[in-house]
Amino acid sequence: MLKLILGNKAYSSWSMRGWLALKTSGLEFEELVVPLYDGGWDERREGDEFAPSSGKVPLLWHDDLVVWDSLAIIEYCADLTRRELFWPEDLGARAMARSMAAEMHSSFAALRRECPMNVRRDVPTPNLSRETIADINRILVLWAQARARHGSGGPFLFGAWSAADIMYAPVVTRFLTYSIPVPPFARQYMSDVLRHPHVAEWIDAAQDEPWVIEQYEGGQGTA
């Protein structure tokens, strides 16, 4: 039995990545959404179920085996199923996709801080720092390079849906939420990601959540 523990779908970009990985795998799984930072959060994250990740989400239990961190969950799902569901078959494309996924995993702190994920918001473009603008420009360059070099086989970064798209899907929602201006090719890519059935399902589910985290409503945070 696979059980995925998630944070709020409205706010938790890392949870979204882990959930998209499970959906991409096609494996059946139970999901448990845990509201972040509510009155019971501190007590809940100290329980045995959260111990392996030190209280962080997402967290995947597979019987007695546990995997935490979104990128590790992607790799575990690839091991359980077929790696071509997650990574391009071409060696050069696969190397680039892995590099882009890793950069998303470790970088773009300014964008995370100034434009926290909130798929229920739609606001005018805020005044962004030079650091955040640099993050946005770097992401757009990566998207352009992937599409130009390896995207001819479909609408996503490497043609077919892949782990790279999973890692950048929450960036797509951020760009939409904060009305970030992007070139036409990026608008088309964002539209295709948002139409992906798994992404659409996640966003739809987030609209019905009862929880509100004020720090993410005001534009501050790193969800």
C-alpha positions in Angstrom: 0.0 0.0 0.0 1.3 3.4 -1.0 0.3 6.4 1.2 1.3 9.9 0.3 1.2 12.6 3.0 0.8 16.1 1.6 0.5 19.7 2.7 -2.2 22.0 1.5 -2.9 21.8 -2.2 -3.3 25.5 -2.5 0.1 26.3 -1.1 2.5 23.3 -1.1 4.6 23.2 -4.2 6.7 20.3 -3.0 3.6 18.3 -2.2 2.3 19.0 -5.7 5.5 17.6 -7.2 5.3 14.4 -5.1 1.6 14.0 -5.9 2.2 14.5 -9.7 4.9 11.8 -9.5 2.4 9.3 -8.0 -0.2 10.2 -10.6 2.3 9.9 -13.4 3.3 6.5 -12.2 -0.2 5.2 -12.5 0.1 3.4 -9.2 -2.8 3.4 -6.8 -2.2 5.3 -3.6 -3.9 6.8 -0.6 -3.4 10.5 0.0 -3.6 12.3 3.3 -3.7 16.1 3.1 -2.4 17.7 6.3 -3.1 21.4 6.8 0.2 23.2 7.3 0.8 25.4 10.3 -2.7 25.0 11.8 -3.2 24.6 15.6 -2.2 20.9 15.6 0.7 21.2 13.2 3.6 21.2 15.7 2.2 18.1 17.5 1.3 16.3 14.3 4.8 16.7 12.8 6.4 15.2 15.9 4.5 11.9 15.4 6.1 8.7 14.2 4.5 9.0 10.8 6.5 12.2 10.1 9.7 11.3 11.9 11.7 10.2 8.9 11.3 13.6 7.2 11.6 15.7 10.4 8.0 16.9 9.9 8.3 17.9 6.2 5.9 17.1 3.4 5.5 15.3 1.0 6.2 12.0 2.6 5.6 8.6 0.9 5.0 5.4 2.8 5.1 2.1 1.0 4.2 -0.4 3.6 7.2 -0.1 6.0 9.4 1.7 3.6 9.5 5.5 3.6 10.6 8.0 1.0 10.7 11.8 1.6 11.6 14.7 -0.6 9.8 15.3 -3.9 12.7 14.4 -6.2 13.4 11.2 -4.3 9.7 10.3 -4.6 9.9 10.9 -8.4 12.9 8.5 -8.6 11.2 5.9 -6.4 8.1 6.0 -8.6 10.4 5.6 -11.7 12.0 2.6 -10.0 8.6 1.0 -9.2 7.3 1.5 -12.8 9.1 2.5 -16.0 11.8 5.1 -16.0 10.7 6.3 -19.4 7.5 7.6 -17.7 9.7 10.2 -16.0 12.8 10.7 -18.0 13.5 11.1 -21.8 14.9 8.0 -23.5 17.6 10.1 -25.4 20.7 10.3 -23.4 21.3 14.0 -24.0 17.7 14.9 -23.3 17.7 12.8 -20.1 20.9 14.5 -18.9 19.4 17.9 -19.5 16.1 17.0 -17.9 17.9 15.7 -14.8 20.0 18.9 -14.6 16.9 21.1 -14.9 15.1 19.1 -12.2 18.0 19.3 -9.9 18.4 23.1 -10.5 14.7 23.5 -9.7 15.2 21.5 -6.5 18.1 23.5 -5.2 17.7 27.0 -6.7 15.4 30.0 -7.2 15.1 31.0 -3.6 14.2 34.6 -4.4 11.2 33.5 -6.5 10.1 31.1 -3.8 10.3 33.8 -1.2 8.6 36.7 -3.1 6.0 34.6 -5.0 4.9 31.8 -2.7 2.6 29.2 -4.4 -1.1 29.9 -4.1 -3.2 28.4 -6.8 -6.3 30.2 -5.6 -4.9 33.7 -6.2 -4.7 35.9 -9.3 -3.0 39.2 -8.7 -1.3 42.0 -10.6 2.4 41.6 -11.1 4.1 42.7 -7.9 7.3 44.8 -7.7 10.0 42.1 -7.9 13.6 42.2 -6.7 16.5 41.9 -9.1 17.1 38.5 -7.7 13.6 37.3 -8.4 13.7 38.7 -12.0 17.0 36.9 -12.5 15.4 33.6 -11.3 12.5 34.1 -13.7 14.8 34.8 -16.6 16.9 31.8 -15.8 13.8 29.6 -15.8 12.6 31.0 -19.1 16.1 30.3 -20.7 15.9 26.7 -19.4 12.4 26.2 -20.8 13.5 27.7 -24.2 16.6 25.5 -24.4 14.7 22.4 -23.6 11.9 23.1 -26.0 14.3 24.0 -28.8 16.6 21.1 -28.4 14.3 18.3 -27.3 10.7 19.4 -27.4 9.7 18.5 -31.0 7.8 15.4 -29.9 5.1 17.0 -27.9 4.0 20.1 -26.0 6.1 19.7 -22.9 9.7 20.6 -22.1 11.1 17.4 -23.6 8.2 16.6 -25.8 6.4 14.0 -23.7 5.4 14.8 -20.1 8.4 14.1 -17.8 9.9 14.6 -14.4 11.1 18.0 -15.6 7.5 19.2 -16.1 6.6 17.8 -12.7 9.3 19.9 -11.1 8.4 23.1 -13.0 4.6 22.7 -12.8 4.4 24.8 -9.5 6.5 27.5 -11.3 3.8 27.6 -14.0 1.2 28.2 -11.3 3.3 30.9 -9.7 3.8 32.7 -13.0 0.0 32.6 -13.5 -0.8 33.7 -9.9 1.5 36.7 -10.1 0.8 37.6 -13.7 4.5 37.3 -14.6 5.0 38.4 -18.2 6.5 35.7 -20.4 7.2 35.3 -24.1 4.7 33.5 -26.4 6.5 30.1 -26.3 6.3 30.1 -22.5 2.7 31.1 -22.5 1.9 28.1 -24.7 3.9 25.8 -22.5 2.2 27.1 -19.4 -1.2 26.6 -21.1 -0.3 23.0 -22.0 0.9 22.3 -18.4 -2.3 23.7 -16.9 -4.4 21.6 -19.2 -2.6 18.4 -18.2 -5.3 16.4 -16.4 -3.2 15.8 -13.3 -2.3 19.4 -12.9 -5.9 20.4 -13.5 -7.1 17.9 -10.9 -4.7 19.3 -8.3 -5.8 22.9 -8.9 -9.5 22.0 -8.8 -9.0 20.2 -5.5 -7.2 23.2 -4.0 -10.2 25.4 -4.6 -12.3 23.5 -2.1 -9.8 23.5 0.8 -11.1 25.3 3.9 -7.6 26.4 5.2 -6.0 29.8 4.8 -2.4 30.6 5.5 -2.2 34.4 5.8 1.6 34.6 5.2 1.0 33.0 1.8 -2.0 35.2 1.0 0.1 38.3 1.6 2.9 37.3 -0.8 5.5 36.2 1.8 6.7 32.6 2.2 8.4 29.7 0.6 5.8 27.0 0.1 
